[in-house]
Amino acid sequence: MPPASPARRSELDSIRVLVVVGLVFFHAALVFDASDDFYVRNAETTGASIVVSALGVVWAMPILFLIAGFGAWHSLRRRGPAGFTAERLLRLGVPLVFGTLTIVPVPQWLRLRADPGYHESYLAFLPRFFEARFDLAEFPFVLQGEHFETGHLWFMLLLLVFALMLAAVARWFPAGRARAVGDRLAAVAAGRRGALLAAAVPVSLLSALAGLEQEYAGWSRWAYLLFFCYGFVLAADDRFRAAIRRDAPLAAAVGLALPVVGLPMFLLAGGDPFTDLTPMAAVARAMYGAAGWCLLVGILGLLDRRAAARPAATRPRGGARRRVYAYLAAGVLPLYVLHQPIVVAVAYGVVRLDAPIAVKYPLIVAASLVLTVAAYDLLVRRTRVTRFLFGMRDGR
């Protein structure tokens, strides 16, 4: 018999909504970043955005991969490797291909249109966008080109590849041995205070030695695989959840303290601190990796503590705020697919205004949020075909 469905953890849905909405603020800030080569650049830039952005990138995308690992465990357990593979190909593969064909080229074209001497139409540009070569060295981003890119859909491509890798391992790895390993890990986490923080060591070493990748939100693509696998393991045993709640204050304190030392080292390392193997750069990246994992434990544990502390009878079951969260949670994936091209298109017009950053930035954010939600509501969620193309389930 299939296992009973676990109670849905609403705080995980809230985190996903928060991160996707936060990406609008993040990408709008890149328009004014002096150090970033975003699709659209404002004439006036600032260096402050990189410091503010660092406080978000250290945990935001990693927590999405961690939560995806949670979901993968439940889906694989319920469907088996074959069913899990089919479900992920539909939920991730279809919107990935559709988005790459229809949405991802727009920011690249607008980047070129920012040059006053460029007058090529969008339809004339499209064939040049799809001129790509096969480059296995960039796996899983094996298609490379002068203009071709996965854009912000790199997140979905990585998730799909990680899911297919997991399904292959689950197909051939003995289930009894996997349960035994998981049981031993859960026993250690439950029996030793702070043991979960040891999982920061592989992330820290990978960040220090393999470097960070700016184009993937400031993390190595393989660090995301670690976060995904961590989520898969943590979902398998409730003792991990209890350990996360117990260790959350310590993890949060360590996660907040490490950037205080690591960020100045990163900024003062010189050269390319994302990849250089100089001692200062490597140590700064190691602290960054450790801070990322500690913040994930702290955020999940503190939110879970808060939810557990509220008696079930006092938890709100309705209300406008809860309905808004439910509405956005159901559309997290299409909202993610839609948001960046809309931000770039809005910024393309706003940067031409004669106004300071303090006016342009909130204008880009507000217009992008409204247009993204409107596009989701009017163009995606109302028909079965568009829901399928954007990876949504059949039920409304």
Summary of the structure (lengths in Angstrom):
residues: 396
radius of gyration: 21.5
end to end distance: 27.1
largest distance: 65.9
contacts: 1248
relative contact order: 0.14
helix: 73%
strand: 2%
